[in-house]
Amino acid sequence: MDPLPGVRTLQMDFLSPEADACIAELLREPSVSAVTAALEGDAGEGELERGDGKADVILSDMAANFTGNTTADVEASLEICKSVFKFARRHLRSAESIGRNWGGALVIKHFAHPAADGFRRKILNPNFNKVVFVKPPSSRSESPEGYWVCMGWKGTPAYRKTMSRKSASRSEQEAFSEQIQQTTGSL
Ligand SMILES: C[S@@+](CC[C@H](N)C(=O)[O-])C[C@H]1O[C@@H](n2cnc3c(N)ncnc32)[C@H](O)[C@@H]1O
């Protein structure tokens, strides 16, 4: 494939231990606009400003090859979804960091199944302002694939702060801490 301007391409297994660090390094590179400004002489002297390692949008169209064995296919799909969520938890931009009400967005392809609904309910719904299921017209109706479009990453510390600002009761805060522990423990 010919290189696309402004697009960096990595070919690797997203589930490998190295993937997070490699993509994170790209997120810390100077932005295209910073490089363009420097080339056009609009930037000040000195080093180019590096990226902050955060992303506004993370989009995963990854899907494991279907085997026809529903249990194995659901498991493989959920393994990818969990790994993408772990990545998003570290790299999505929080609303607080940019002074907005809503943080970054995450789009994840998945294999529709009750186990996947559980992942959405326990992991995605509590961590985003809004999560919707989307089945684009281009996706074959007989295919179990679908997408969750997750908008407004709450950012764990910011969410905790919101909870305390609202004078959340101790039991609410404990329930939230417990949920975070379960989330990180099961990922
Ligand atoms: C539905 S296709 C995506 C097609 C792609 N968006 C395109 O338009 O060409 C699913 C892709 O996910 C990739 N994939 C599955 N597991 C992966 C993994 N662990 N790491 C990286 N890519 C993976 C597969 O290789 C396959 O190309």
Ligand as a Chemical Component Dictionary entry (heavy atoms), coordinates in Angstrom:
data_LIG
# 
_chem_comp.id                   LIG 
_chem_comp.type                 NON-POLYMER 
_chem_comp.pdbx_formal_charge   0 
_chem_comp.three_letter_code    LIG 
# 
loop_
_chem_comp_atom.comp_id 
_chem_comp_atom.atom_id 
_chem_comp_atom.alt_atom_id 
_chem_comp_atom.type_symbol 
_chem_comp_atom.charge 
_chem_comp_atom.model_Cartn_x 
_chem_comp_atom.model_Cartn_y 
_chem_comp_atom.model_Cartn_z 
_chem_comp_atom.pdbx_ordinal 
LIG C1  C1  C 0  -12.746 -6.945 9.457  1  
LIG S1  S1  S 1  -11.049 -6.975 9.146  2  
LIG C2  C2  C 0  -10.662 -5.279 9.141  3  
LIG C3  C3  C 0  -10.606 -4.751 7.810  4  
LIG C4  C4  C 0  -9.936  -3.388 7.701  5  
LIG N1  N1  N 0  -10.579 -2.390 8.514  6  
LIG C5  C5  C 0  -9.956  -2.986 6.262  7  
LIG O1  O1  O 0  -10.799 -2.170 5.906  8  
LIG O2  O2  O -1 -9.154  -3.541 5.526  9  
LIG C6  C6  C 0  -10.425 -7.513 10.694 10 
LIG C7  C7  C 0  -8.925  -7.386 10.775 11 
LIG O3  O3  O 0  -8.527  -7.509 12.137 12 
LIG C8  C8  C 0  -7.214  -8.011 12.109 13 
LIG N2  N2  N 0  -6.855  -8.542 13.425 14 
LIG C9  C9  C 0  -7.457  -9.529 14.120 15 
LIG N3  N3  N 0  -6.801  -9.751 15.278 16 
LIG C10 C10 C 0  -5.765  -8.867 15.310 17 
LIG C11 C11 C 0  -4.715  -8.619 16.232 18 
LIG N4  N4  N 0  -4.598  -9.321 17.372 19 
LIG N5  N5  N 0  -3.811  -7.658 15.946 20 
LIG C12 C12 C 0  -3.908  -6.940 14.802 21 
LIG N6  N6  N 0  -4.894  -7.120 13.881 22 
LIG C13 C13 C 0  -5.801  -8.090 14.126 23 
LIG C14 C14 C 0  -7.269  -9.092 11.038 24 
LIG O4  O4  O 0  -5.990  -9.348 10.546 25 
LIG C15 C15 C 0  -8.157  -8.452 9.985  26 
LIG O5  O5  O 0  -7.406  -7.812 9.012  27 
# 
loop_
_chem_comp_bond.comp_id 
_chem_comp_bond.atom_id_1 
_chem_comp_bond.atom_id_2 
_chem_comp_bond.value_order 
_chem_comp_bond.pdbx_ordinal 
LIG C1  S1  SING 1  
LIG S1  C2  SING 2  
LIG S1  C6  SING 3  
LIG C2  C3  SING 4  
LIG C3  C4  SING 5  
LIG C4  N1  SING 6  
LIG C4  C5  SING 7  
LIG C5  O1  DOUB 8  
LIG C5  O2  SING 9  
LIG C6  C7  SING 10 
LIG C7  O3  SING 11 
LIG C7  C15 SING 12 
LIG O3  C8  SING 13 
LIG C8  N2  SING 14 
LIG C8  C14 SING 15 
LIG N2  C9  SING 16 
LIG N2  C13 SING 17 
LIG C9  N3  DOUB 18 
LIG N3  C10 SING 19 
LIG C10 C11 SING 20 
LIG C10 C13 DOUB 21 
LIG C11 N4  SING 22 
LIG C11 N5  DOUB 23 
LIG N5  C12 SING 24 
LIG C12 N6  DOUB 25 
LIG N6  C13 SING 26 
LIG C14 O4  SING 27 
LIG C14 C15 SING 28 
LIG C15 O5  SING 29 
# 
